[in-house]
Amino acid sequence: MKKFKIFITLACIVMISPMAFAQNWQPAGDNWIGKWWGLDLITDTGGFTTSAGVDYLAEGSGGLISNASVSTRDGAGKTTSAVVNLPDNGGSLAWSIVDINTEDQFNISTSHGLPDGTNVTWHGIIVVISPDERTTTMYPAHDDYAQIWLNGEQVYDESRWTGGVREFLTPTEINFKAGENFLHFKCGESGGADYVNLRFETTDTDLLIAPTLDNQFLDVLTPVEPKGKLAVRWADLKRQ
């Protein structure tokens, strides 16, 4: 009987806490984040003053996702199958792992195989796993207009470009809850240099960031529990 109880306990741990197993997480602290879950670039936007006011995710998905919703567990999960269809702004756009060079002043363009992007908008999502509830500071760098949502709420709105790929104008205090925190970074570009960058406080070395260094994203997170179903992994939910 004791062995059976031990087996059941271990099975529950495996089902409930896949994060208990080692993952090759992106480092946090003062490390600039190099991997994002990114949407194909939105093009022909008319410049950042226009694109900042447009929720392309909602427009292109018929409301299935939005700027705010993809910074939540539910909305981020829907990006695995949601196509953002914008006939006048790039066509059918999909999500994938995107690598940025955090020292490249043109990393919005180069991360998508372009020499230089004019009138484009970039969307990227990360998950930040915190061991506790905390208040910390994020340091966004961007060219041009950046907006950031965290756990369903907008926490950043800055029209000024920051002057360099690792330079920032507005360090911003944010609150992480214990566990998974979803962050969506949108940046609209008009011409010249085009870049995005983000890091957290130097003391935040215990934060874990996905996508992982080996290009895993939602599959490494805790199970979801749809109504009327047992807890399942993100990978299983995608197939349902």
N, C-alpha and C positions, 0 to 999 in steps of 0.2 A: 504493500500500500504506500509506504514512504517513497519508494522508487517511482511509483506512478505519479504521486503528487509533485515530485521533483521534475519529472518529464513535462507535466502540464504547465508548471511554472516557467520552465525554459521555453516552451512553445509560445506562451503568452509574451515573453520578453522578445522573442524573435518577431512575433506578429506586430507588437506595439512599438518597438523601438529599433528600427533598422539603423538609426544613427549610432546605436551602441557599437556597431562594427566600424572599423577604421575606414575612413574615406580620405581621399587626397584633396582636402578642402583648399580653397584659395586662402592665403594668409590675410589677416586684417591688420589692425594697428595703423601704422603710417605707410602701409603698402598700398599703392594705387591698384585699383581693381582692373585686371586685364581680360577677364572673360565675362561675357554677358549673354543672356538669352535675348537675342535681338531680332527685330523685324527687318525684312528687306527695306531698303531706303525708300521713303516716300519722296517723289520727285515733282518738279514743276509746281512748287508751292506758292510762288509769288513773293518769297522772302519771309524772314522770321516774324516781321510785324503782322503778317497775315496768318501764318501757320500757327502762331502761339494761341490764337483764339479758336482753332479748329480741333475737334476731337476726331481725328482720322480713324481711330480704332472703332469708335461707335458708328461712324458713317460707313466704313467699309465692311463691318460685320453685321449690319442691320440691328445694332444694339446688343449683340451677344456679349461683347466686351467693350470696355471704355478705358480712358486714361486712368480713372480712379480704380476700376474693378480689377485691372491686371496687377494692382498692388495688394491683392488679397489672394488667399489660397484658392478660392473658387474661380476667380477670373484668370489667375495664372494657369490653373489647370486647363481652362478652356482654350488657351493659346496653342495647345498641342494639336488641336484639330481645327481651330478657327482660322479661316482664310480672310484676310482683309482685302476686299476687292475694291480698288479705286481706279476705274478706267482712265481717268484724266491725270492720275498721279502715280503711275507705275504699274497699274494692272493688278493682277492677283498676287498678293504679298504674303509670305509665310514666315514663320519663326524658326530660328536655328541658333546653335551656339556661335557667337561672334567673338573673335579675338581682336582686341585693340592694342596697338603699340602705345603705351602710356607716355612715351617721350616724343611722339610724332604729332606735329601741329596739324596734320591732315588725317587724323586717325578715323574720323567719320567716313571719309572717302575711301581710304586705303583698306579699311576693314571690310569693305564691300567690293574691293577690286576696281575702284575708280581712281583716276589720277587727281581729280579735284571735283568736289561737289558744290554746285551753285543751286540755291533754292531747293534744298533738300531738308528732310526732317528725319531724325534718328530716334528710335525707341529701343530701350534696353531694360531688362528686368534682372534683378538678383534676389536671392534669398539670404538673409543674414540670420544665423542661428545664435541666439544669445543664451548663456547659461543662467541669466537672471534678468529681472526687470531693472532697467537702468536708463539714466539720462546721459547722453554723450553728445559729441559734436561731429558733424559731417563737413567735409571740405570739398565742395564741387568746383571743378574747373570746366569751362565750356566756351564755345564760340559757335553760334551767338546765344540766342535766347534759350534759357533752360528752365524747365519745370520738373519738380520731383514730387511723387506721391509715395507715402509710406503707410502700409496697413489701411488703405482705403481713404486716406486723408492727404490733401495737398500740403506739403511742408516747405516748399521752395518755389519761388517765382521771381526770376531775375532776368531782365532784358539786356543787361550790359555784358559784353564779352569780358573775360577775366584777364586777358593780356598775355597769357602763356599757358601751355598745355598742363603745366603743374603749378600754376598760379591761381589763387582764389581771391574773390572779393568779399564774400559773405559767408564766413563760417557759421553754420546754423545748428542750433541745439535741437536735438530730436530725442524721442523716447522709444526705446526698444522694450517689447514685452519678453518675458522668458519664453524661449522656444523660437519658432520660426517667424521672421518678419519679412514681408515682401515689399520691395522697393522698385518703383518704375521711374526711369530717368528719360525725359523727352528733351531733345535739343533741336531747335530750328536754325538753319544756316542760310545766309544770303549770298556770300561770296568771300573770297580770300581764304585765310586759314579756317579749318573746320575741325573741331576736336571736342571730345567729352572725356572727363576724368572724375574719379571720386575716391576718397579715402576717408577713414574715420580717425578717431583720437589715437595718439601714440600708445595710450594705455589699453586700448581695446584688442590686445593680442589674443584674447581668449574667444573672440568671435569667430565663427565658421561661416564661410561664404560659398554659395553655389551659384553658377556652375562650378563644378570641381575642376581641378587641374587636368583631370582625365576626361573632361567633357561630359560629366553627368549633371543632370539638372533635377527635374522633378522626381526622377526615379530614386534618388537617395534620401528623400524626405520621409516623414512619418506617414503611416497609412491614413487614408481618408475613410470616412464612415458614411456612405450614402444612406438615405432613409431606407429601412427595411432590408439592408444588406450587411453582411459581416464586413469588418475592416479589410480594406484591400490596399495594395500598393498602387502608386500613381501609374506604373506601367500596366497593371491589370485594368485600371479604370479607363485608360486610353483605348483599350481594345474593346470595351463594353459599349 
